[in-house]
Amino acid sequence: MKRVLITGANSYIGVLFENYVKEHYCSELDIDTVDMIDGSWRKKDFSPYDVVYHVAGIAHADVGNVSEEVKAKYYAINTDLAIETAKKAKADSVKQFVYMSSAIVYGDSAPYGKTKRITANTEPKPTNFYGDSKWQADKGVRELADNSFTVTVLRPPMIYGKGSKGNYPTLAKVAKKLPIFPDVKNERSMLYIENLCEFLAQVMIRDLGGIFWPQNAEYSRTSEVVKLIASANGKKILVSRTFNWVVALASHIPGKINGLANKAFGNLTYDQSLSVYDFEYRDVDLRTSIKRTEMPQNELNNDIKQNSKRKTIWIIDHYSSEPQYGGISRQYDFAKELDKRGYNVVIFSSGFSHYTHTYISEKGMYISKPFKHVRYVYVKTHSYGANNGKDRALNMITFMTQVLKYATKFAKQYGNPDVIEGASVHPLAWIAAYRLSRKYKVRFVAEVRDFWPQIWIDSGEKKESSPMCVFFRTIEDFTYKHADHIIYSLSHGDRYICDVKGVPRNKVTLIGQPMDCERYDENRKRLDEIPENIKDFIKEGFICTFTGYFMEYEGVMVMLEAQKILRDQGINVKMLFVGSGEAKSEMERYVEQNKLNNVLIGDRISKELVPALLSNSDVCMAHMEYQGKETVFKYGISKNKINDYLYSGTCTLFGFRYEDNEVVDSGGGILVEPYNSRDFAEKIKAVYVMTENSRREYGINGMKQTKAFHDLRVLTDKLVEVLL
């Protein structure tokens, strides 16, 4: 738990943030407040606190005819006090300082009829002493930041909510009294207080530093806000463009009238790209926020309380994690969508990453909260270096035992589940989920993403009679019998679960890999964040890209052999490999020995950057087959990578044995014979000589298929039906 000191007693934002934390983050944040008026705060020891949140200041200034004495007061409080507080926090070894700057540092809004959109490249340019007092503090506190002192500066637009001051109450009075109102097409960025509180909680929990521009998910229009306010108060108001001439006239009358017209109907927005982060904070939309702002306090309390009556879903998935840790994003994506639909989600996962072989956390139980009603519970498990062997087996066993141990402690603090899902790989997660479902007397749903031990038997790796196969077969049979429902993600998994194992078809549901298409589309824009060596490599030329594991069955050596064939034929294409795996050394030797200068083998990059990389490629390369073990994938595949490839808008080449797969079915790519480098080269050449329109058609087909069958919202509908 982090301790937070709010510097500034009885402030509107400070009080509401403290209440919000008590309601939603009482286990993550503990709030204290200190009064800044009498100077006694200077004697207070800040060292017990992890975060100092500075809210003391003077706002909503009348910047007309004011004395130099008044101006000096603004600088003393808004600038000097803020910087002094930040310096004390740093001197007392506080880890994070959060400062409330303002959109006012960018000057006034554009006048009626003009636009003003702030981007990352817009330089602050305050137009009055109030704005300048905030700007000087904004700069001053950021100068104190270093590796041991995180400085977080928020530049919010107009903040509003129940009890807020400033422009909103004035607008509300107008909406309640006037029968008519001009319908001017203007745009304003606004920020509802609950959305701000959620944002603050997230940056504190995550220790995020830098400049931030939080705002509502939608822009506001003055006439729209007025109409919503009137409606929330049971009033009718006529909004019409007929009266826009009044505003136009007022905007040309010098003095106070001109100022009022521009303040009410001017334009000032942040580009929405500035306000999208790796966490969700905009839970309340404009319509709901106005309704909550206008309703009586007792009704507001009941409304919030009613919305907090959520069912709780527990998901036990060893390999799930938040995107920044590089794990499988399936449960993260579902949790994000389930949160929006009114559910609490808890994901129990391993604190040791299978992908980086490092600890996310070495605590026995580490709780992270990526969204308001979503928690990741990372439990400490045994570490391992290779992806097989005794240490990995111990990792799986300790995951099961640690989940059983810490789930009980978690439930005592946060409440019991309403349903529990256990997700393989590996089957021990099923056992943990089943035992907990019996303890809490709730439904147990098993998710199957791989068929252990059948895949080992089909690949010839182990015999049916081997102790490990017998062990996992026993768990599998037990789970299929006792699960209330079974989710499978392999495209033809029912052929095994139902046709081979005899599970009734009404007990199973196909839920493939989800694609958060909205997040993917946003991440396409992050090309500048890709490592420089990769970015330089893809600047020009025909780019064939592979992402994922450098393993034999992934066909990486086949692809390199194809590149040599193409090079020898004078076909000038580039091949990019981004990822990690045991075949990396062999790949590097092959590239060096054959002088393949148009090949780059890069390190793994964040999953969030993959869309930008793939969208800037010409071909996406995939391959799935164990050499000499053709039946391993007879029940289909379930790979996020295929979704990523198909939705990238790029043609996909897929080395795969079976024709009934999504790459072929969607028309989003071309099938290649597995382990046939000459065929791979020919298929690359075929795409290389295509017209751009023909290549684009493959990309469009793949995107349509993914959107229709893997979009997160579509699959969440199915998941809710299965779980609850």
Secondary structure, DSSP 4 states (H G I P E B T S, - for coil): -EEEEEESTT-HHHHHHHHHHHHH-TTTEEEEEE--SSSGGGGS--TT-SEEEE-----S---SS--HHHHHHHIIIIIIIHHHHHHHHHHTT-SEEEEE--GGGG-SPBPTT---EE-TTPPP---SHHHHHHHHHHHHHHTT-BTTBEEEEE---EEE-TT--THHHHHHHHHHH-SEEE-----B-EEEHHHHHHHHHHHHHHT--EEE----SS-B-HHHHHHHHHHHTT---EEEGGGHHHHHHHTTSTTHHHHHHHHHH-BBEE-GGGG--SS----S-HHHHHHHHHS-HHHHHHHHHHHT--EEEEEEETTB--GGGT-B-HHHHHHHHHHHTTEEEEEEEESB-TTTSSBS--SSEEEEEEETTEEEEEEP----SSSSSHHHHHHHHHHHHHHHHHHHHHHHHH---SEEEEE-SSTHHHHHHHHHHHHHT-EEEEEESS-TTHHHHHHTSS-TTSHHHHHHHHHHHHHHHH-SEEEE-STTTHHHHTTTT---GGGEEE----B-HHHHHHHTT-GGGS-HHHHHHTSSSEEEEEEEE--GGGTHHHHHHHHHHHHHTT--EEEEEEEE-TTHHHHHHHHHHTT-TTEEEEEP--GGGHHHHHHT-SEEEEE--BTTBTTTTTT----HHHHHHHHTTSEEEEE-S-S-SHHHHHTSEEEE-TT-HHHHHHHHHHHHTS-HHHHHHHHHHHHHHHHHHTBHHHHHHHHHHHH-
